[in-house]
Amino acid sequence: MGTGMYGARNLRGRRHRVAVAAIAVAMALGVSACGSDDDGKGGSAGAEKNGRASAEPSGTQARDEARLKAASFTDGESVGTYTASEYALGGPLGDAYTAEPAGCQPLVSLAAEVSDPDPTAQVQRKADVPDEMLGVTVDVTLRGYGNGGAQTVMKALGKAGTDCAGGFTEQRTVARAKYLKVEPAKAPAFASEADESKAYRFTILDVKGKEKLYEYLTVVRSGSTTLAFRAEISSTKDIGGVPPQIMAAQWSKFRAAKG
């Protein structure tokens, strides 16, 4: 993606690397602290404090993740004019991204630790045109939930779309982004095949407070799984929505894997 006056707000890859670096430092400090624990219990104490983040995946989680991977784009897969790929360091918009007020959180990130309920499994992919440094990038995230969690998430997303229509703030590790407006966007053509869907257009102020940028979010639910698509571009261009060929291709692959 691009650089220049839009970079600090719209380059989620760069923002993610900063967040990963901060997490890596924190982890290194944590390992050092555990190593210096005289009674040798530092590791287990840290695991208790970190809860889910420190726990080994359960059999159910492993199965859910395998199911989502089978239904997701593969690394290097062609999607129309786009190419899908895996995130080398994990996808953007993770637990380092929160919203103010908190009720707007579903519009920012549904990752574990910042979303309620947590997904039982999550798989993220990226779709873009590799040679277009300033082109469109779409984050594609499949999440599995238990005990009606997917319905709860969609309800919270719909409420956030209404309550936060006048704007809110996205809080990140090293910066803040001001959302000026949240508006409904057009649902994908296959939405009638899904259990429910939500689509939004975001107007966001760049970090210099001078330019308006536009992003789109579409989330589709099928049973206990949500498919989320977030599209952005490193310019002031309004792309008009998440590229339909990406959503249609992912939906088709998901349905085929589901059988």
C-alpha positions in Angstrom: 0.0 0.0 0.0 1.0 3.6 -0.3 2.9 6.3 1.5 2.6 10.0 1.9 -0.1 12.1 3.4 -2.6 9.2 3.7 -0.1 6.6 4.9 -0.3 6.8 8.7 -4.1 6.3 8.7 -4.7 4.0 5.8 -1.7 1.7 5.8 -3.0 -1.0 8.1 0.0 -3.2 7.3 2.4 -0.6 8.7 0.2 0.0 11.7 0.0 -3.7 12.3 3.8 -4.1 12.2 4.1 -1.4 14.9 1.6 -3.2 17.0 3.4 -6.5 16.5 6.7 -4.9 17.5 5.1 -3.6 20.6 3.6 -7.0 21.4 7.0 -8.6 20.8 8.7 -6.3 23.2 6.1 -7.0 25.8 6.4 -10.7 25.3 10.2 -10.5 25.6 9.8 -8.7 28.9 7.4 -11.3 30.1 9.7 -14.1 29.2 12.5 -12.4 31.1 10.3 -11.9 34.1 9.3 -15.6 34.1 12.9 -16.6 33.8 13.9 -14.6 36.9 11.0 -16.0 39.1 12.7 -17.8 42.0 9.9 -20.3 42.6 9.6 -21.2 38.9 5.9 -20.3 38.9 6.2 -17.2 36.8 5.1 -19.0 33.6 1.9 -20.4 35.1 1.1 -17.2 36.9 1.4 -15.3 33.6 -0.8 -17.8 31.9 -3.5 -17.4 34.6 -3.4 -13.6 34.1 -3.5 -13.8 30.4 -6.3 -16.3 30.4 -7.4 -17.2 26.9 -4.3 -15.8 25.2 -2.1 -18.3 27.1 -4.3 -21.4 26.8 -3.6 -24.1 24.3 -6.2 -24.5 21.6 -8.9 -27.0 22.6 -9.9 -29.8 20.3 -13.0 -27.9 19.4 -11.0 -24.8 18.6 -8.6 -26.8 16.4 -11.4 -28.3 14.5 -13.1 -25.0 14.0 -9.9 -23.4 12.7 -9.3 -26.3 10.3 -12.9 -25.9 9.0 -12.4 -22.2 8.5 -9.1 -22.7 6.7 -10.7 -25.2 4.4 -13.3 -22.6 3.5 -11.0 -19.6 3.1 -8.9 -18.4 0.2 -5.5 -20.1 -0.2 -2.2 -18.2 -0.4 -1.7 -17.1 -4.0 -5.3 -17.9 -5.1 -6.6 -15.7 -8.0 -9.8 -13.9 -7.3 -10.7 -12.1 -10.5 -8.1 -9.4 -10.9 -7.1 -9.8 -7.3 -4.7 -12.3 -5.5 -5.4 -13.7 -2.1 -2.6 -14.2 0.4 -2.0 -15.0 4.0 -0.8 -12.3 6.5 2.8 -13.0 7.4 2.4 -11.6 10.9 -1.3 -12.1 11.4 -4.1 -9.9 10.1 -4.7 -6.2 11.0 -7.4 -4.8 13.2 -6.7 -7.2 16.1 -6.9 -6.7 19.8 -4.8 -3.5 19.6 -7.8 -1.7 18.0 -10.6 -0.4 20.2 -13.3 2.2 19.9 -14.5 5.2 21.9 -17.3 5.0 22.8 -17.0 1.2 23.5 -20.4 0.5 21.8 -18.8 1.2 18.5 -16.3 -1.6 18.9 -17.9 -4.0 16.4 -17.2 -1.5 13.6 -13.5 -1.5 14.4 -12.5 -5.0 15.5 -14.2 -8.3 16.4 -11.0 -10.0 17.5 -10.8 -11.9 20.7 -10.1 -9.9 23.9 -11.8 -6.8 22.4 -15.1 -8.4 21.3 -17.9 -10.0 23.2 -18.4 -12.9 22.6 -15.0 -14.1 21.5 -14.8 -16.2 18.3 -13.9 -19.8 18.9 -11.7 -19.7 15.8 -10.6 -17.1 13.2 -8.9 -17.1 9.8 -7.7 -14.0 8.0 -6.7 -13.5 4.4 -5.8 -10.5 2.3 -6.9 -9.8 -1.3 -5.2 -7.2 -3.4 -3.4 -6.6 -6.7 0.2 -7.1 -5.8 1.6 -4.7 -8.3 -0.7 -1.8 -7.3 1.0 -0.1 -4.4 -1.9 2.3 -4.1 -4.7 0.0 -5.0 -7.6 -1.6 -3.1 -6.8 -4.0 -0.2 -9.5 -6.2 1.3 -9.2 -7.9 4.6 -11.2 -11.2 4.6 -11.9 -12.7 8.0 -13.9 -15.8 8.7 -14.9 -16.4 12.4 -16.6 -19.3 14.1 -18.7 -18.8 17.3 -20.4 -21.0 19.8 -23.7 -20.8 21.7 -25.4 -18.2 19.5 -22.4 -16.0 19.5 -22.6 -15.2 15.8 -26.1 -13.8 16.2 -25.0 -11.8 19.2 -22.2 -10.3 17.2 -24.4 -9.3 14.3 -26.9 -7.7 16.7 -24.1 -5.7 18.3 -22.8 -4.7 14.8 -26.3 -3.5 13.8 -26.7 -1.5 17.0 -23.2 0.1 16.5 -24.1 1.0 12.9 -27.0 3.0 14.2 -25.6 4.4 17.5 -22.3 5.4 15.9 -23.7 6.9 12.7 -22.5 10.4 13.7 -18.9 9.2 14.2 -16.5 7.8 16.8 -12.8 7.3 17.5 -10.7 4.3 16.7 -7.9 3.9 19.3 -4.8 2.2 18.2 -1.4 1.4 19.8 0.3 4.5 18.5 -2.4 6.7 17.0 -6.1 7.6 16.9 -8.4 7.8 13.9 -11.6 9.9 13.7 -14.6 8.3 12.0 -16.7 11.2 10.8 -19.7 9.2 9.6 -21.1 5.6 9.4 -23.6 5.0 6.7 -25.4 1.9 5.4 -23.9 0.4 2.2 -25.3 -2.0 -0.4 -25.4 -5.7 0.6 -23.8 -8.2 -1.7 -25.9 -10.0 -4.3 -25.7 -13.3 -2.4 -27.0 -11.8 0.9 -30.4 -13.5 0.4 -28.7 -16.9 0.7 -27.2 -16.0 4.0 -28.9 -15.8 7.4 -28.2 -12.1 7.7 -25.8 -9.4 6.6 -24.7 -5.8 7.5 -22.8 -3.4 5.2 -21.3 0.0 6.0 -19.4 2.9 4.5 -17.0 4.8 6.7 -15.9 8.4 6.2 -12.6 8.8 8.1 -10.4 11.8 8.7 -6.7 11.3 7.9 -4.2 11.9 10.7 -3.4 15.4 9.5 -7.0 16.3 9.8 -7.3 17.5 6.3 -8.5 14.8 4.0 -11.5 12.4 4.1 -10.8 8.7 3.4 -13.4 6.0 2.8 -13.5 2.4 3.9 -16.2 -0.3 3.6 -17.2 -3.1 5.8 -19.5 -6.0 5.0 -20.3 -8.8 7.4 -22.4 -11.9 6.4 -23.6 -14.6 8.8 -24.2 -18.2 7.9 -25.2 -20.2 10.9 -22.4 -19.9 13.5 -19.9 -18.4 11.1 -19.4 -14.8 10.1 -17.6 -13.7 6.9 -16.2 -10.1 7.2 -14.9 -8.0 4.3 -13.2 -4.7 4.9 -12.0 -2.7 1.9 -9.7 0.3 1.9 -7.5 2.3 -0.5 -4.5 4.6 0.2 -6.1 7.7 -1.4 -9.1 9.9 -1.1 -10.9 7.9 -3.8 -14.3 6.4 -2.8 -14.2 2.9 -4.2 -18.0 2.5 -3.8 -17.9 -0.7 -1.8 -16.1 -4.0 -1.2 -15.2 -5.4 -4.6 -18.1 -7.8 -5.3 -16.0 -10.5 -7.0 -14.0 -11.0 -3.8 -17.1 -11.4 -1.6 -18.8 -13.7 -4.2 -15.7 -15.9 -4.6 -15.3 -16.3 -0.8 -19.0 -17.0 -0.3 -18.9 -19.6 -3.0 -15.8 -21.3 -1.5 -17.4 -21.2 2.0 -20.6 -22.7 0.8 -18.8 -25.5 -1.1 -16.7 -26.3 2.0 -19.8 -26.3 4.1 -21.4 -28.8 1.8 
